[in-house]
């Protein structure tokens, strides 16, 4: 079982307690040149899980000293994310 399968199982089991996925996108935490790819993959993962599980997971981003601009970050998010 891979990590995505484990994540899916936990979200399904605790769906009433898990409002979404949270990621930390800060210089030194995420490689600068990979930050946008990681963010897009995180949003895609939330969409995939929502479709498969019938959930409404949001994506929350914690940024301090972000490797991407605010407009780049917001451009990847969906309504209701933050």
N, C-alpha and C positions, 0 to 999 in steps of 0.2 A: 504494500500500500504506500503510495507516495504522499507528499505533504498536501497536495491539492485534495486528494481523496479524504485525508484526515480532516482538513479544514471543512470540507463539505459535510462530513459526518457530524462534526461539532456544531456547525451552524444549523444543520437540520435538527439536531437534538435540542439546541438551546435557542431556537429561532425567536422566541418571545423576549429574550434577554440580549440578543446581539443585534444592534441597530445598523451595523455596517463594518466596513474595513477601514482601518486607520494606518497611515504610513507616515514615516518621518523622512522628510526630504530636506536635508541640511548638508552643507559642505562638510566633508570629513566623514559623513555617514553614508552617503550615496556618491559614487563616482560622478563627477560633474558631467562627463560626456554620456553617461548612461541614465541620468535622472529622468529625462523626458520619456525614454523607452520604458523605464520602470513604472512611471506614473500611468502611461497608456496601458501597460499590461495589467496594472492593478484595477483600472476602470473596466477593462475587458473581463477580468476575472469576476468582478462584482456582477457585471451583466450576465455572464455565463451562469453563475450561481443563482441569480434571480430567475433566469429562464428555467433552469433545471429544478429548482426547489420551490418556485412560486413565492419567493421572498421579495422584499423591497430594500435590499442592502444599499446603504449610502457609502460614499467614499469621503473620508475625512483626512486632510493633509495637515501635518504639523510641520511648520517651516520656521527655522531660525537660521539666518544666513543662507538662504536658499541658493542652490546652484542654477536656478532658472528664474526668469522674471515673473512677476505676479500675473501679467497678461498671458504668458505661456502656460502657467499653471492653471489659471481659470479656463483657458481655452480647451483644456483636456477634460474638465469636470462637466457633470451633467446638472440640470436643475435639482436643487435639494442637497447637493454635495457642498462641502466646504473645507 
